[in-house]
Amino acid sequence: MEADRMQAIADTLMRVVTPDMSPKQLLKAVKDEHPKASKKDIARAAFYSIIANAEGDHGKTKNLHAFALAERTKDAAE
């Protein structure tokens, strides 16, 4: 995935994520703005966003981490 595209998805993730949001809701919110993004692209952007914003909003970072791990685990099982 291109760096600009990953940054755009990561920015969307940080904007839309809330601490009470489920992974399914987060995926839908991102897909609404980035319909061509795959789950794998979104999970990668979530990991990128976690690293880039580690010292920022801990609630958002925690939720993105849970989402990214859940999606990564699904990919590994497939």
PDB file of N, CA, C and O in Angstrom:
ATOM      1  N   MET A   1       0.852  -1.166   0.000  1.00  0.00           N
ATOM      2  CA  MET A   1       0.000   0.000   0.000  1.00  0.00           C
ATOM      3  C   MET A   1       0.903   1.236   0.000  1.00  0.00           C
ATOM      4  O   MET A   1       1.929   1.274   0.680  1.00  0.00           O
ATOM      5  N   GLU A   2       0.506   2.225  -0.764  1.00  0.00           N
ATOM      6  CA  GLU A   2       1.259   3.471  -0.849  1.00  0.00           C
ATOM      7  C   GLU A   2       1.184   4.245   0.463  1.00  0.00           C
ATOM      8  O   GLU A   2       0.180   4.186   1.174  1.00  0.00           O
ATOM      9  N   ALA A   3       2.249   4.965   0.773  1.00  0.00           N
ATOM     10  CA  ALA A   3       2.326   5.705   2.035  1.00  0.00           C
ATOM     11  C   ALA A   3       1.229   6.761   2.158  1.00  0.00           C
ATOM     12  O   ALA A   3       0.666   6.944   3.237  1.00  0.00           O
ATOM     13  N   ASP A   4       0.923   7.452   1.067  1.00  0.00           N
ATOM     14  CA  ASP A   4      -0.128   8.479   1.111  1.00  0.00           C
ATOM     15  C   ASP A   4      -1.488   7.871   1.435  1.00  0.00           C
ATOM     16  O   ASP A   4      -2.270   8.434   2.200  1.00  0.00           O
ATOM     17  N   ARG A   5      -1.752   6.725   0.845  1.00  0.00           N
ATOM     18  CA  ARG A   5      -3.032   6.045   1.081  1.00  0.00           C
ATOM     19  C   ARG A   5      -3.114   5.559   2.534  1.00  0.00           C
ATOM     20  O   ARG A   5      -4.154   5.691   3.179  1.00  0.00           O
ATOM     21  N   MET A   6      -2.010   4.997   3.044  1.00  0.00           N
ATOM     22  CA  MET A   6      -1.997   4.538   4.426  1.00  0.00           C
ATOM     23  C   MET A   6      -2.209   5.714   5.377  1.00  0.00           C
ATOM     24  O   MET A   6      -2.945   5.597   6.357  1.00  0.00           O
ATOM     25  N   GLN A   7      -1.575   6.828   5.093  1.00  0.00           N
ATOM     26  CA  GLN A   7      -1.724   8.008   5.940  1.00  0.00           C
ATOM     27  C   GLN A   7      -3.172   8.504   5.930  1.00  0.00           C
ATOM     28  O   GLN A   7      -3.704   8.892   6.969  1.00  0.00           O
ATOM     29  N   ALA A   8      -3.805   8.489   4.758  1.00  0.00           N
ATOM     30  CA  ALA A   8      -5.197   8.933   4.650  1.00  0.00           C
ATOM     31  C   ALA A   8      -6.118   8.029   5.468  1.00  0.00           C
ATOM     32  O   ALA A   8      -7.007   8.521   6.163  1.00  0.00           O
ATOM     33  N   ILE A   9      -5.913   6.726   5.393  1.00  0.00           N
ATOM     34  CA  ILE A   9      -6.737   5.782   6.161  1.00  0.00           C
ATOM     35  C   ILE A   9      -6.462   5.950   7.653  1.00  0.00           C
ATOM     36  O   ILE A   9      -7.388   5.927   8.465  1.00  0.00           O
ATOM     37  N   ALA A  10      -5.187   6.119   8.015  1.00  0.00           N
ATOM     38  CA  ALA A  10      -4.824   6.322   9.425  1.00  0.00           C
ATOM     39  C   ALA A  10      -5.465   7.589   9.972  1.00  0.00           C
ATOM     40  O   ALA A  10      -5.949   7.600  11.104  1.00  0.00           O
ATOM     41  N   ASP A  11      -5.474   8.644   9.187  1.00  0.00           N
ATOM     42  CA  ASP A  11      -6.120   9.891   9.606  1.00  0.00           C
ATOM     43  C   ASP A  11      -7.616   9.685   9.825  1.00  0.00           C
ATOM     44  O   ASP A  11      -8.189  10.195  10.788  1.00  0.00           O
ATOM     45  N   THR A  12      -8.232   8.939   8.932  1.00  0.00           N
ATOM     46  CA  THR A  12      -9.659   8.633   9.081  1.00  0.00           C
ATOM     47  C   THR A  12      -9.899   7.827  10.341  1.00  0.00           C
ATOM     48  O   THR A  12     -10.834   8.106  11.092  1.00  0.00           O
ATOM     49  N   LEU A  13      -9.060   6.827  10.580  1.00  0.00           N
ATOM     50  CA  LEU A  13      -9.197   6.013  11.790  1.00  0.00           C
ATOM     51  C   LEU A  13      -9.154   6.871  13.045  1.00  0.00           C
ATOM     52  O   LEU A  13      -9.993   6.723  13.933  1.00  0.00           O
ATOM     53  N   MET A  14      -8.188   7.758  13.120  1.00  0.00           N
ATOM     54  CA  MET A  14      -8.060   8.609  14.302  1.00  0.00           C
ATOM     55  C   MET A  14      -9.241   9.567  14.454  1.00  0.00           C
ATOM     56  O   MET A  14      -9.610   9.931  15.571  1.00  0.00           O
ATOM     57  N   ARG A  15      -9.818   9.965  13.356  1.00  0.00           N
ATOM     58  CA  ARG A  15     -10.951  10.888  13.403  1.00  0.00           C
ATOM     59  C   ARG A  15     -12.244  10.202  13.824  1.00  0.00           C
ATOM     60  O   ARG A  15     -13.041  10.787  14.557  1.00  0.00           O
ATOM     61  N   VAL A  16     -12.464   8.966  13.369  1.00  0.00           N
ATOM     62  CA  VAL A  16     -13.757   8.320  13.601  1.00  0.00           C
ATOM     63  C   VAL A  16     -13.798   7.394  14.812  1.00  0.00           C
ATOM     64  O   VAL A  16     -14.880   7.114  15.328  1.00  0.00           O
ATOM     65  N   VAL A  17     -12.652   6.916  15.276  1.00  0.00           N
ATOM     66  CA  VAL A  17     -12.657   5.941  16.362  1.00  0.00           C
ATOM     67  C   VAL A  17     -13.087   6.572  17.678  1.00  0.00           C
ATOM     68  O   VAL A  17     -12.716   7.701  18.001  1.00  0.00           O
ATOM     69  N   THR A  18     -13.883   5.812  18.431  1.00  0.00           N
ATOM     70  CA  THR A  18     -14.283   6.201  19.778  1.00  0.00           C
ATOM     71  C   THR A  18     -14.006   5.010  20.694  1.00  0.00           C
ATOM     72  O   THR A  18     -13.981   3.873  20.223  1.00  0.00           O
ATOM     73  N   PRO A  19     -13.798   5.245  21.985  1.00  0.00           N
ATOM     74  CA  PRO A  19     -13.469   4.134  22.887  1.00  0.00           C
ATOM     75  C   PRO A  19     -14.524   3.028  22.953  1.00  0.00           C
ATOM     76  O   PRO A  19     -14.186   1.880  23.241  1.00  0.00           O
ATOM     77  N   ASP A  20     -15.784   3.347  22.697  1.00  0.00           N
ATOM     78  CA  ASP A  20     -16.840   2.334  22.793  1.00  0.00           C
ATOM     79  C   ASP A  20     -17.204   1.707  21.445  1.00  0.00           C
ATOM     80  O   ASP A  20     -18.174   0.954  21.360  1.00  0.00           O
ATOM     81  N   MET A  21     -16.448   2.004  20.405  1.00  0.00           N
ATOM     82  CA  MET A  21     -16.740   1.527  19.060  1.00  0.00           C
ATOM     83  C   MET A  21     -16.256   0.084  18.881  1.00  0.00           C
ATOM     84  O   MET A  21     -15.137  -0.256  19.265  1.00  0.00           O
ATOM     85  N   SER A  22     -17.110  -0.755  18.295  1.00  0.00           N
ATOM     86  CA  SER A  22     -16.710  -2.133  18.021  1.00  0.00           C
ATOM     87  C   SER A  22     -15.853  -2.178  16.749  1.00  0.00           C
ATOM     88  O   SER A  22     -15.922  -1.265  15.927  1.00  0.00           O
ATOM     89  N   PRO A  23     -15.058  -3.221  16.585  1.00  0.00           N
ATOM     90  CA  PRO A  23     -14.267  -3.346  15.360  1.00  0.00           C
ATOM     91  C   PRO A  23     -15.122  -3.301  14.088  1.00  0.00           C
ATOM     92  O   PRO A  23     -14.715  -2.730  13.077  1.00  0.00           O
ATOM     93  N   LYS A  24     -16.291  -3.901  14.153  1.00  0.00           N
ATOM     94  CA  LYS A  24     -17.187  -3.908  12.996  1.00  0.00           C
ATOM     95  C   LYS A  24     -17.653  -2.486  12.653  1.00  0.00           C
ATOM     96  O   LYS A  24     -17.697  -2.112  11.481  1.00  0.00           O
ATOM     97  N   GLN A  25     -17.993  -1.710  13.660  1.00  0.00           N
ATOM     98  CA  GLN A  25     -18.414  -0.324  13.447  1.00  0.00           C
ATOM     99  C   GLN A  25     -17.263   0.512  12.892  1.00  0.00           C
ATOM    100  O   GLN A  25     -17.459   1.338  12.001  1.00  0.00           O
ATOM    101  N   LEU A  26     -16.075   0.292  13.420  1.00  0.00           N
ATOM    102  CA  LEU A  26     -14.903   1.027  12.954  1.00  0.00           C
ATOM    103  C   LEU A  26     -14.604   0.694  11.499  1.00  0.00           C
ATOM    104  O   LEU A  26     -14.329   1.589  10.700  1.00  0.00           O
ATOM    105  N   LEU A  27     -14.654  -0.560  11.161  1.00  0.00           N
ATOM    106  CA  LEU A  27     -14.413  -0.982   9.786  1.00  0.00           C
ATOM    107  C   LEU A  27     -15.420  -0.347   8.837  1.00  0.00           C
ATOM    108  O   LEU A  27     -15.050   0.126   7.762  1.00  0.00           O
ATOM    109  N   LYS A  28     -16.697  -0.335   9.231  1.00  0.00           N
ATOM    110  CA  LYS A  28     -17.734   0.266   8.391  1.00  0.00           C
ATOM    111  C   LYS A  28     -17.506   1.768   8.210  1.00  0.00           C
ATOM    112  O   LYS A  28     -17.645   2.290   7.103  1.00  0.00           O
ATOM    113  N   ALA A  29     -17.158   2.456   9.290  1.00  0.00           N
ATOM    114  CA  ALA A  29     -16.933   3.900   9.216  1.00  0.00           C
ATOM    115  C   ALA A  29     -15.777   4.227   8.272  1.00  0.00           C
ATOM    116  O   ALA A  29     -15.851   5.192   7.511  1.00  0.00           O
ATOM    117  N   VAL A  30     -14.720   3.435   8.318  1.00  0.00           N
ATOM    118  CA  VAL A  30     -13.576   3.675   7.439  1.00  0.00           C
ATOM    119  C   VAL A  30     -13.929   3.316   6.004  1.00  0.00           C
ATOM    120  O   VAL A  30     -13.557   4.038   5.078  1.00  0.00           O
ATOM    121  N   LYS A  31     -14.638   2.215   5.806  1.00  0.00           N
ATOM    122  CA  LYS A  31     -15.041   1.788   4.459  1.00  0.00           C
ATOM    123  C   LYS A  31     -15.961   2.812   3.798  1.00  0.00           C
ATOM    124  O   LYS A  31     -15.964   2.939   2.574  1.00  0.00           O
ATOM    125  N   ASP A  32     -16.743   3.545   4.599  1.00  0.00           N
ATOM    126  CA  ASP A  32     -17.612   4.585   4.042  1.00  0.00           C
ATOM    127  C   ASP A  32     -16.784   5.665   3.348  1.00  0.00           C
ATOM    128  O   ASP A  32     -17.196   6.205   2.321  1.00  0.00           O
ATOM    129  N   GLU A  33     -15.610   5.978   3.915  1.00  0.00           N
ATOM    130  CA  GLU A  33     -14.749   7.010   3.330  1.00  0.00           C
ATOM    131  C   GLU A  33     -13.695   6.454   2.380  1.00  0.00           C
ATOM    132  O   GLU A  33     -13.192   7.174   1.517  1.00  0.00           O
ATOM    133  N   HIS A  34     -13.364   5.187   2.537  1.00  0.00           N
ATOM    134  CA  HIS A  34     -12.334   4.544   1.703  1.00  0.00           C
ATOM    135  C   HIS A  34     -12.885   3.199   1.210  1.00  0.00           C
ATOM    136  O   HIS A  34     -12.438   2.145   1.662  1.00  0.00           O
ATOM    137  N   PRO A  35     -13.847   3.233   0.290  1.00  0.00           N
ATOM    138  CA  PRO A  35     -14.526   2.006  -0.126  1.00  0.00           C
ATOM    139  C   PRO A  35     -13.615   0.955  -0.780  1.00  0.00           C
ATOM    140  O   PRO A  35     -13.946  -0.231  -0.774  1.00  0.00           O
ATOM    141  N   LYS A  36     -12.499   1.366  -1.329  1.00  0.00           N
ATOM    142  CA  LYS A  36     -11.599   0.406  -1.978  1.00  0.00           C
ATOM    143  C   LYS A  36     -10.583  -0.201  -1.012  1.00  0.00           C
ATOM    144  O   LYS A  36      -9.834  -1.101  -1.393  1.00  0.00           O
ATOM    145  N   ALA A  37     -10.547   0.274   0.223  1.00  0.00           N
ATOM    146  CA  ALA A  37      -9.594  -0.242   1.208  1.00  0.00           C
ATOM    147  C   ALA A  37     -10.031  -1.628   1.683  1.00  0.00           C
ATOM    148  O   ALA A  37     -11.199  -1.849   2.004  1.00  0.00           O
ATOM    149  N   SER A  38      -9.088  -2.542   1.721  1.00  0.00           N
ATOM    150  CA  SER A  38      -9.374  -3.888   2.230  1.00  0.00           C
ATOM    151  C   SER A  38      -9.252  -3.884   3.750  1.00  0.00           C
ATOM    152  O   SER A  38      -8.723  -2.942   4.340  1.00  0.00           O
ATOM    153  N   LYS A  39      -9.749  -4.952   4.376  1.00  0.00           N
ATOM    154  CA  LYS A  39      -9.604  -5.080   5.821  1.00  0.00           C
ATOM    155  C   LYS A  39      -8.125  -5.076   6.198  1.00  0.00           C
ATOM    156  O   LYS A  39      -7.728  -4.495   7.208  1.00  0.00           O
ATOM    157  N   LYS A  40      -7.331  -5.723   5.381  1.00  0.00           N
ATOM    158  CA  LYS A  40      -5.892  -5.793   5.631  1.00  0.00           C
ATOM    159  C   LYS A  40      -5.272  -4.395   5.566  1.00  0.00           C
ATOM    160  O   LYS A  40      -4.439  -4.050   6.404  1.00  0.00           O
ATOM    161  N   ASP A  41      -5.669  -3.594   4.583  1.00  0.00           N
ATOM    162  CA  ASP A  41      -5.174  -2.218   4.473  1.00  0.00           C
ATOM    163  C   ASP A  41      -5.551  -1.401   5.710  1.00  0.00           C
ATOM    164  O   ASP A  41      -4.741  -0.635   6.232  1.00  0.00           O
ATOM    165  N   ILE A  42      -6.777  -1.573   6.166  1.00  0.00           N
ATOM    166  CA  ILE A  42      -7.261  -0.824   7.315  1.00  0.00           C
ATOM    167  C   ILE A  42      -6.529  -1.264   8.587  1.00  0.00           C
ATOM    168  O   ILE A  42      -6.179  -0.429   9.421  1.00  0.00           O
ATOM    169  N   ALA A  43      -6.300  -2.567   8.735  1.00  0.00           N
ATOM    170  CA  ALA A  43      -5.551  -3.064   9.894  1.00  0.00           C
ATOM    171  C   ALA A  43      -4.124  -2.536   9.883  1.00  0.00           C
ATOM    172  O   ALA A  43      -3.602  -2.146  10.927  1.00  0.00           O
ATOM    173  N   ARG A  44      -3.488  -2.519   8.718  1.00  0.00           N
ATOM    174  CA  ARG A  44      -2.130  -1.970   8.624  1.00  0.00           C
ATOM    175  C   ARG A  44      -2.112  -0.490   8.978  1.00  0.00           C
ATOM    176  O   ARG A  44      -1.218  -0.022   9.683  1.00  0.00           O
ATOM    177  N   ALA A  45      -3.094   0.235   8.490  1.00  0.00           N
ATOM    178  CA  ALA A  45      -3.179   1.664   8.801  1.00  0.00           C
ATOM    179  C   ALA A  45      -3.437   1.873  10.290  1.00  0.00           C
ATOM    180  O   ALA A  45      -2.973   2.855  10.871  1.00  0.00           O
ATOM    181  N   ALA A  46      -4.177   0.952  10.909  1.00  0.00           N
ATOM    182  CA  ALA A  46      -4.418   1.055  12.356  1.00  0.00           C
ATOM    183  C   ALA A  46      -3.108   0.884  13.118  1.00  0.00           C
ATOM    184  O   ALA A  46      -2.832   1.645  14.045  1.00  0.00           O
ATOM    185  N   PHE A  47      -2.294  -0.108  12.741  1.00  0.00           N
ATOM    186  CA  PHE A  47      -0.994  -0.278  13.390  1.00  0.00           C
ATOM    187  C   PHE A  47      -0.117   0.955  13.169  1.00  0.00           C
ATOM    188  O   PHE A  47       0.550   1.424  14.091  1.00  0.00           O
ATOM    189  N   TYR A  48      -0.125   1.467  11.958  1.00  0.00           N
ATOM    190  CA  TYR A  48       0.639   2.679  11.647  1.00  0.00           C
ATOM    191  C   TYR A  48       0.182   3.839  12.528  1.00  0.00           C
ATOM    192  O   TYR A  48       1.005   4.574  13.075  1.00  0.00           O
ATOM    193  N   SER A  49      -1.118   3.996  12.659  1.00  0.00           N
ATOM    194  CA  SER A  49      -1.686   5.076  13.449  1.00  0.00           C
ATOM    195  C   SER A  49      -1.334   4.934  14.929  1.00  0.00           C
ATOM    196  O   SER A  49      -1.074   5.928  15.608  1.00  0.00           O
ATOM    197  N   ILE A  50      -1.326   3.708  15.422  1.00  0.00           N
ATOM    198  CA  ILE A  50      -0.956   3.453  16.818  1.00  0.00           C
ATOM    199  C   ILE A  50       0.467   3.942  17.067  1.00  0.00           C
ATOM    200  O   ILE A  50       0.736   4.623  18.057  1.00  0.00           O
ATOM    201  N   ILE A  51       1.367   3.590  16.167  1.00  0.00           N
ATOM    202  CA  ILE A  51       2.765   3.983  16.320  1.00  0.00           C
ATOM    203  C   ILE A  51       2.906   5.504  16.214  1.00  0.00           C
ATOM    204  O   ILE A  51       3.595   6.127  17.021  1.00  0.00           O
ATOM    205  N   ALA A  52       2.258   6.085  15.230  1.00  0.00           N
ATOM    206  CA  ALA A  52       2.381   7.522  14.990  1.00  0.00           C
ATOM    207  C   ALA A  52       1.753   8.360  16.100  1.00  0.00           C
ATOM    208  O   ALA A  52       2.183   9.487  16.346  1.00  0.00           O
ATOM    209  N   ASN A  53       0.742   7.817  16.768  1.00  0.00           N
ATOM    210  CA  ASN A  53       0.003   8.592  17.775  1.00  0.00           C
ATOM    211  C   ASN A  53       0.112   7.988  19.170  1.00  0.00           C
ATOM    212  O   ASN A  53      -0.767   8.201  20.005  1.00  0.00           O
ATOM    213  N   ALA A  54       1.166   7.246  19.428  1.00  0.00           N
ATOM    214  CA  ALA A  54       1.303   6.522  20.697  1.00  0.00           C
ATOM    215  C   ALA A  54       1.201   7.421  21.920  1.00  0.00           C
ATOM    216  O   ALA A  54       0.690   6.997  22.957  1.00  0.00           O
ATOM    217  N   GLU A  55       1.671   8.638  21.815  1.00  0.00           N
ATOM    218  CA  GLU A  55       1.650   9.521  22.971  1.00  0.00           C
ATOM    219  C   GLU A  55       0.425  10.429  23.000  1.00  0.00           C
ATOM    220  O   GLU A  55       0.302  11.280  23.880  1.00  0.00           O
ATOM    221  N   GLY A  56      -0.467  10.252  22.055  1.00  0.00           N
ATOM    222  CA  GLY A  56      -1.653  11.095  21.968  1.00  0.00           C
ATOM    223  C   GLY A  56      -2.806  10.556  22.786  1.00  0.00           C
ATOM    224  O   GLY A  56      -2.658  10.285  23.978  1.00  0.00           O
ATOM    225  N   ASP A  57      -3.937  10.404  22.158  1.00  0.00           N
ATOM    226  CA  ASP A  57      -5.174   9.962  22.798  1.00  0.00           C
ATOM    227  C   ASP A  57      -5.108   8.465  23.102  1.00  0.00           C
ATOM    228  O   ASP A  57      -5.195   7.642  22.190  1.00  0.00           O
ATOM    229  N   HIS A  58      -4.956   8.113  24.373  1.00  0.00           N
ATOM    230  CA  HIS A  58      -4.790   6.710  24.756  1.00  0.00           C
ATOM    231  C   HIS A  58      -6.050   5.882  24.529  1.00  0.00           C
ATOM    232  O   HIS A  58      -5.951   4.693  24.227  1.00  0.00           O
ATOM    233  N   GLY A  59      -7.232   6.481  24.667  1.00  0.00           N
ATOM    234  CA  GLY A  59      -8.477   5.754  24.424  1.00  0.00           C
ATOM    235  C   GLY A  59      -8.584   5.325  22.971  1.00  0.00           C
ATOM    236  O   GLY A  59      -8.940   4.183  22.679  1.00  0.00           O
ATOM    237  N   LYS A  60      -8.277   6.234  22.066  1.00  0.00           N
ATOM    238  CA  LYS A  60      -8.327   5.911  20.640  1.00  0.00           C
ATOM    239  C   LYS A  60      -7.250   4.892  20.283  1.00  0.00           C
ATOM    240  O   LYS A  60      -7.502   3.947  19.534  1.00  0.00           O
ATOM    241  N   THR A  61      -6.055   5.090  20.822  1.00  0.00           N
ATOM    242  CA  THR A  61      -4.956   4.179  20.527  1.00  0.00           C
ATOM    243  C   THR A  61      -5.277   2.770  21.018  1.00  0.00           C
ATOM    244  O   THR A  61      -4.989   1.796  20.323  1.00  0.00           O
ATOM    245  N   LYS A  62      -5.856   2.651  22.182  1.00  0.00           N
ATOM    246  CA  LYS A  62      -6.222   1.346  22.739  1.00  0.00           C
ATOM    247  C   LYS A  62      -7.254   0.650  21.858  1.00  0.00           C
ATOM    248  O   LYS A  62      -7.143  -0.549  21.603  1.00  0.00           O
ATOM    249  N   ASN A  63      -8.251   1.390  21.394  1.00  0.00           N
ATOM    250  CA  ASN A  63      -9.286   0.807  20.547  1.00  0.00           C
ATOM    251  C   ASN A  63      -8.717   0.407  19.189  1.00  0.00           C
ATOM    252  O   ASN A  63      -9.064  -0.652  18.665  1.00  0.00           O
ATOM    253  N   LEU A  64      -7.856   1.229  18.615  1.00  0.00           N
ATOM    254  CA  LEU A  64      -7.224   0.879  17.343  1.00  0.00           C
ATOM    255  C   LEU A  64      -6.348  -0.366  17.491  1.00  0.00           C
ATOM    256  O   LEU A  64      -6.294  -1.204  16.591  1.00  0.00           O
ATOM    257  N   HIS A  65      -5.673  -0.481  18.617  1.00  0.00           N
ATOM    258  CA  HIS A  65      -4.831  -1.646  18.864  1.00  0.00           C
ATOM    259  C   HIS A  65      -5.681  -2.918  18.912  1.00  0.00           C
ATOM    260  O   HIS A  65      -5.326  -3.928  18.303  1.00  0.00           O
ATOM    261  N   ALA A  66      -6.788  -2.869  19.628  1.00  0.00           N
ATOM    262  CA  ALA A  66      -7.683  -4.027  19.712  1.00  0.00           C
ATOM    263  C   ALA A  66      -8.213  -4.401  18.323  1.00  0.00           C
ATOM    264  O   ALA A  66      -8.260  -5.579  17.971  1.00  0.00           O
ATOM    265  N   PHE A  67      -8.605  -3.408  17.547  1.00  0.00           N
ATOM    266  CA  PHE A  67      -9.097  -3.649  16.195  1.00  0.00           C
ATOM    267  C   PHE A  67      -8.013  -4.278  15.325  1.00  0.00           C
ATOM    268  O   PHE A  67      -8.255  -5.284  14.658  1.00  0.00           O
ATOM    269  N   ALA A  68      -6.825  -3.689  15.330  1.00  0.00           N
ATOM    270  CA  ALA A  68      -5.734  -4.173  14.479  1.00  0.00           C
ATOM    271  C   ALA A  68      -5.349  -5.606  14.837  1.00  0.00           C
ATOM    272  O   ALA A  68      -5.114  -6.426  13.949  1.00  0.00           O
ATOM    273  N   LEU A  69      -5.283  -5.907  16.113  1.00  0.00           N
ATOM    274  CA  LEU A  69      -4.947  -7.273  16.529  1.00  0.00           C
ATOM    275  C   LEU A  69      -6.030  -8.263  16.123  1.00  0.00           C
ATOM    276  O   LEU A  69      -5.729  -9.368  15.670  1.00  0.00           O
ATOM    277  N   ALA A  70      -7.278  -7.871  16.284  1.00  0.00           N
ATOM    278  CA  ALA A  70      -8.378  -8.761  15.907  1.00  0.00           C
ATOM    279  C   ALA A  70      -8.351  -9.060  14.414  1.00  0.00           C
ATOM    280  O   ALA A  70      -8.530 -10.209  14.011  1.00  0.00           O
ATOM    281  N   GLU A  71      -8.130  -8.047  13.594  1.00  0.00           N
ATOM    282  CA  GLU A  71      -8.084  -8.253  12.147  1.00  0.00           C
ATOM    283  C   GLU A  71      -6.856  -9.058  11.744  1.00  0.00           C
ATOM    284  O   GLU A  71      -6.937  -9.883  10.833  1.00  0.00           O
ATOM    285  N   ARG A  72      -5.735  -8.839  12.395  1.00  0.00           N
ATOM    286  CA  ARG A  72      -4.499  -9.558  12.083  1.00  0.00           C
ATOM    287  C   ARG A  72      -4.663 -11.042  12.437  1.00  0.00           C
ATOM    288  O   ARG A  72      -4.193 -11.915  11.707  1.00  0.00           O
ATOM    289  N   THR A  73      -5.327 -11.318  13.551  1.00  0.00           N
ATOM    290  CA  THR A  73      -5.569 -12.686  13.963  1.00  0.00           C
ATOM    291  C   THR A  73      -6.480 -13.402  12.978  1.00  0.00           C
ATOM    292  O   THR A  73      -6.261 -14.576  12.676  1.00  0.00           O
ATOM    293  N   LYS A  74      -7.491 -12.718  12.476  1.00  0.00           N
ATOM    294  CA  LYS A  74      -8.391 -13.302  11.470  1.00  0.00           C
ATOM    295  C   LYS A  74      -7.618 -13.658  10.208  1.00  0.00           C
ATOM    296  O   LYS A  74      -7.806 -14.735   9.642  1.00  0.00           O
ATOM    297  N   ASP A  75      -6.739 -12.742   9.765  1.00  0.00           N
ATOM    298  CA  ASP A  75      -5.938 -12.987   8.563  1.00  0.00           C
ATOM    299  C   ASP A  75      -5.025 -14.186   8.731  1.00  0.00           C
ATOM    300  O   ASP A  75      -4.856 -14.967   7.795  1.00  0.00           O
ATOM    301  N   ALA A  76      -4.435 -14.348   9.905  1.00  0.00           N
ATOM    302  CA  ALA A  76      -3.530 -15.459  10.164  1.00  0.00           C
ATOM    303  C   ALA A  76      -4.267 -16.799  10.172  1.00  0.00           C
ATOM    304  O   ALA A  76      -3.709 -17.828   9.790  1.00  0.00           O
ATOM    305  N   ALA A  77      -5.530 -16.774  10.613  1.00  0.00           N
ATOM    306  CA  ALA A  77      -6.312 -18.002  10.677  1.00  0.00           C
ATOM    307  C   ALA A  77      -6.808 -18.447   9.313  1.00  0.00           C
ATOM    308  O   ALA A  77      -7.127 -19.621   9.124  1.00  0.00           O
ATOM    309  N   GLU A  78      -6.877 -17.526   8.358  1.00  0.00           N
ATOM    310  CA  GLU A  78      -7.424 -17.850   7.034  1.00  0.00           C
ATOM    311  C   GLU A  78      -6.422 -18.493   6.149  1.00  0.00           C
ATOM    312  O   GLU A  78      -6.732 -18.825   5.005  1.00  0.00           O
TER     313      GLU A  78
END
